[in-house]
Amino acid sequence: MLLERGLSDNTREAYLSDLDTLQSYLRERGIDFDEVQLCHLEDYMAELHDTGIAPRSIARMLSGLKSAMKYMKMERLIGSNPSLLLEGPRLGRRLPEVLSVEDIDAMLDAVDLESVTGRRNRAMIETMYGCGLRVSELCNLQISRINFDEHFLIVTGKGSKERLVPMSEPSIDEIRLYLREERPRLDIKPGEEDIVFLNVRGHRLTRQMVFTFLRRLAAEAGVDKTISPHTLRHSFATHLLEGGANLRAIQQMLGHESIATTEIYLHLDTTRLREEILLHHPRNRRRSTRGDESRQ
């Protein structure tokens, strides 16, 4: 998972945890991995469903299971791969919450700049929303990888792939203020000298810290939506698309390997979509023209 596929720490931990769950299930029934058959895996998936695990979580567990079985077959640890015909749950496309520009502004205004982390918090929001970063990319962002003069940063995303992301003027300004006014007062721990966003003890932030901070700030700002770090990333892409940005450019900025992943942001509301069809489809244009002529 690490050397060949370049999966992140979080993905590897999730896959290994899922396999521990499977191994416990098989052990309780006296089944070794080299004895597993398709019927055993189907019963396992059914039990996961019966215990109330969400379809998306089951789909992730299935992905890890299939990867493990494929690896064991390749290494000749098992004679055959029983997971090849195993079907997963059907998943609809789930659209994450989108913040309006007014919501973003309200959260920025709710930041207490007099607190010891005020400048950091404001810079974090501007960077997540202005650059569309994943929370892991934000937590590991390095000062040395920000080009303040040319307004871009370099991050390492999923699969250890690097990408260049343009920065907005507000995110540049807020990071500069934080680096100049707040960060120098911290007792920065060894190994964290190049990390941009630190906690009050001088360590890099964790994903959970960012998650908790955003939830609390949204409540203080009166934003009545379910907020997570991904909400700002999703809002970044949605607002770019609504502003006329090219989908391929958004794909590159977000670091999506497949354009199909980026296409989730094509959730235009039905009213706007209907207006576009009525305005631009040739059949509708002809009908509109004939109607105008008949009225004349």
C-alpha positions, 0 to 999 in steps of 0.5 A: 500500500505504501511503496507500490500504491502510495496510499496515505497514512489514513487510508492504510490505517483504515484498510488495516483496521477493516482487515482486522474486523474481517479476521476477527469475523473469520476467526470466530467461525474457525475459517482461515484466510486460505479457506475463505470462499465467496459465500463466507465473504457474502455472509460477512458483507450481509452482517456488516449491513445488518449491524447498521454500518453505512453503505459507503463504509461497507464499500470502503471495507470491500475495497480494502478486502479486495486489495488484500485478497488480490495481494495474497493471490499474487503472493501465492498465499491463497490458491484463488481470489474469492472476492472477484465476484463479490458485489458491493452496495450501490451508492448514489452520489452524495453532495457535500454541504456548500457554503455561500460567500456570505457564510464564509465571510460570517465565519471570518468575521467571527474569528477573534483576532485578539485571541492567541490563535486568531491570526492563525485561524483566519489564515487557515480559513482563507487558505482552505477556501482560497486554495481548496486544500484537503485537511491533511494538506493544510496540516502539513503545509510548509513555509518553504513551499509557498511562493509569496511573490508569485502567489502559489504553493506546492502541496503533496496530495494523495498518492504522494503526488505534488501539485501547484495551487494558485493562491488568492490575495487574501490567503497570501495576506493572512498567512503573512500576518500570521507568520509575522505577528503570531507564529514567532511567539510560539515555542516551536518544537524540533521538526516543525520549524517549516510547518505553517500552521501550529498549535499553541504548543508549537506542534503541527495541527491534527485533522481533528483539531481543524475539524473541531475548530471549524464546527465551533466557529460555524456555530459562533458565526450562525452558520446552520450547516454541517461543517467540515474541512471538506466543506470549504474545499467543496465550496471552493470548487463549486464557486469556481465552477459557478464563476465560469472556471474550466472543469479540467482546471478545477480538477488540477487544482483539487488534485483529482486523479480522475475527471469523474471525481470533479464532475460531482461539482456540476450540481447546477440547480434545476432552475438555472439548468432549465434556463440554460436549455431554454436559452441555448438549445436550437429547438427552443431558439427556433420555437421562440423565434417563430413565436415572436414572428407570429406575435408581430 
